[in-house]
Amino acid sequence: MQQGQRLLASLGHRCNNLLLPGSPLATCLPLVIDGHRLGLVKPDIARILTARCPSVFHYGSGGRSLTLADGLSGFRPVSNAMATAFEQLRTDGVFPCLTKGWRNELYAARLRSTRQPVFEVERSAASLLGIAQWGCHVNGYTVAADGSQRPVAMWLARRSLSKPTWPGHLDNLVGGGLPSDCDSPTLNARKEAQEEAGIPAALLDSLQPVGTVSYFYEDERGVFPDVEYCYDLALPDTFSPVSVDGEVAEFRLVPLADLPELIAQPDFKPNSGLVCLDFLLRRGCLSPDTQPLYDLLMEISPFPPTYSAMSFLPNLPPSVLAKNADAEALGARRSKEEYRKMKELEEARKLAAVPAMKDEEGKDINPHIPQYIMQAPWYYGALHPTLKHQIKPAGEDEKRQPDTTASGEIITMASGGSEALNRWYKRGQAAGPRATKYRKGACANCGAATHQAKDCFQRPRARGAKWTGEDIAPDQHVQPDLKLDFEAKRDRWNGYDPASYRQVIDSYAKLEEARKQVRSSKQEAGGEEGEQRDDEDRYGDEMAMPGQKFDCKERQSVRNLRIREDTAKYLYNLDPSSAYYDPKTRAMRGNPFEGRDVSVEEAPFAGDNYIRYQGDALPMMEQQVFAWELQAEKGVDAHLQANPTRLELLHRELDEKSKEIGGQISQQILEKYGGQEHLRAADSEAPELSALSQTEQYAEYSRTGTLLRGAEAPAVRSRYDEDKKPLNHTSVWGSYWEAGKWGYKCCRSTMRNAYCTGLKGRLPAAGPPAVKDSTAAASGSKRAAASNADDGSATAVAEKKRKQSESESDSSSSSSGSSSSDDSSDSDSE
């Protein structure tokens, strides 16, 4: 009996050894594919995979995870690459689980949230990658003969000795994995029941799904984060299962009273034992009164109580530690490894992977409470996790001094607090009605009974109210002596009367009623039919579409909320260089799957632009623009969503009228100016010439006329004329140097802005000096005329330009001008 108890108590630990202290869980590497965590790989297995299969696996995140090689993505490419890699590893005999346990059965690695398959792999290789494996187990049982439907026995199957895993072990009546080509666990359970136990389809109609059993353990084959779908099947006493596919050696009908002891035996498959225990606890076959193993069975969970409370450290006073050796052991210093395990346990609790700690009353302690708040102080003497040191004691209000008034009257206490929380000082209020005669003990000056004459604030009267009995002042309100702490004294809601907010509500109600009356009067005046719509209906109908009306007086509040069940757009591709995601508008215009082996039709999301420019999106956009134009230009309130048929008819009618008016204008122009024959020639005689004369070249210019895009940019030109020399020169000023002066190379003239004389200007001037009498001038003119006649029209043009340049010169006198003219004529004639 004791041996069975020990084996049964260790069953939960065997099936969840990765969650126990000292497990290699912290050293395992997550398998991350496309940003999703799909599995958990042991470090020695990860080293072998990256070394032998570098084209498939490599380290990521600085060696903290295992991922796929660059460029490997998509369901089919990843599945083919893994099939080739594990087939080679099996041939080389690297992993015994592949050599001995090859199944030729594919398992799908699925996302736990959406059950969407990411890739498929050989079943025996699933544990190497640590991906979750799903299975189906059927509890076949018989019921009592008294008609109470109480289960009395369960059918068990002994696995065949030829099975690669757990040969010869006891198992559920029906059990099998969920292959990649089957998405329905119920259909798979029915198929396995017919193949393994020969159960007819008529009996399988009563198959009932009852939940799941999950476990998390590791061995030499890898990591097993498995989930088993559990089914209950009531079988008649006359039915006996028969092995059909040869995977079962025998079937046994075991009474439920003997089942716990049988589960504890070493030849019972561990995960099947968990399924059977789940059946016994659900059906009430085990209870603390009838089963001595009940407490042990309840402890068989993924997280034993010793592990769940591991992160609690008692904080005992020194006096207790000195007197009690056990207390000293509890308060001893922990090693660095123990503190690391405690830290991992706290993180697991925050992720809901480990149950929360329990206090002394069995209530869960929120794992997000900081340690300094949860840890009890040393003087509290807590030996177990607790939060009582953070709770106000029940009699704390009775211990404090009660609130009193000035006269000593005690303000009554309320449960859990003081009435002073609802009381405040009344400023400038009278205590009651004014007295009509003087009262004994009142103020002798004003007659108020709440103070004496020495404390009176009124002006001293010539004869006080005590002697006159007239003009008695009202009694003042006596302020209570409120016992308030620091925060209560500075509470911003002190003295606030909630009833005063009623006037705000009433004002808004009156304003809303006035709005309804105005709308009703407008409807009656305009003859509109239909029921009156309130502001909520108006917002949902007319203002749901952004930009429906461009009115500065209308403010729209539109929120683009994403459905939380779907995948966020930015999670489809985590590459920063992929499609841009705008977090403000939650828009991703580009295709996040671009450049990957996913077609646009197969992609779950191909970008907002793909949706925007496909199907009826463009016609709808054109209709929306048309509605805006009608509202802005014509004043017609045409709503695309409220009346799409009317908007479509208006759009079609406008297009027909536009074409008709355009044709009439063209006809009027042809009738007035003619040219119809050219149009016919372009259409019939030479259509190729008409086509060549057409162009679709697009050019875009700025406001200043600068070319922005669409055509070749013109060459940058200087603001000065190029290759254009003034005054008939063929070279520029400064191309000649002589005697310290610059000049023109063409004529060697050192005078700026002088007319070019060509080669003749290079010869030295000859002849007598300029004469001043009329005879010399006349002879010079004759010689110049003869020379001009000989030189022809070119010399005449040069003479004309020379005179123009001389007339522009301000420094030359008339006499020097005539002599210079004679000299120039002489030089030209020569």
Secondary structure, 3 states (H helix, E strand, C coil): CHHHHHHHHCHHHHHCHHHCCCCHHHHCEEEEECCEEEEEECHHHHHHHHHHCCCCEEEECCCCEEEECCCCCCHHHHHHHHHHHHHHHHHHCCCHHHHHHCCCCEEEEECCCCCCEEEEEEHHHHHHHCCCCEEEEEEEEEECCCCCCCEEEEEEEEECCCCCCCCCCEEECEEEECCCCCCCHHHHHHHHHHHHCCCCCCHHHHCEEEEEEEEEEEECCEEEEEEEEEEEEECCCCCCCCCCCCCEEEEEEEEHHHHHHHHCCCCECHHHHHHHHHHHHHCCCCCCCCCCCHHHHHHCCCCCHHHHCCCCCCCCCHHHHHHCHHHHHHCCCCCHHHHHHHHHHHHHHHCCCCCCCECCCCCECCCCCCHHHHCCCHHHCCCCCCCHHHCCCCCHHHHCCCCECCCCCECCEECCEEHHHHCCCCCCCECCCCCCCCCCCCCCCCCCCCCCHHHCCCCCCCCCHHHHCCCCCCCECCCCECCCCHHHHCCCCCCCCHHHHHHHHHHHHHHHHHHHHHHHHHHHHHCCCCCCCCHHHHHHHHCCCCCCCCCCCCCCCCCCCCCCCCCCHHHCCCCCCCCCCECCCCECCCCCCCCCCCCCCCCCCCCHHHHHCCCCHHHHHHHHHHHHHHHHHHCCCCCCCCCHHHHHHHHHHHHHHHHHHHHHHHHHHHHHHCCHHHHHHHHHHCHHHHHHCCCCCCCEECCCCCEEECCCCCCCCCCCCCCCCCCCCCCCCCCEEECCEEECCCCCCCCCCCCCCHHHHHCCCCCCCCCCCHHHHHHHHHHHHHHHHHHCHHHHHHHHHHHHHHHHCCCCCHHHHHHHHHHHHHHHHC
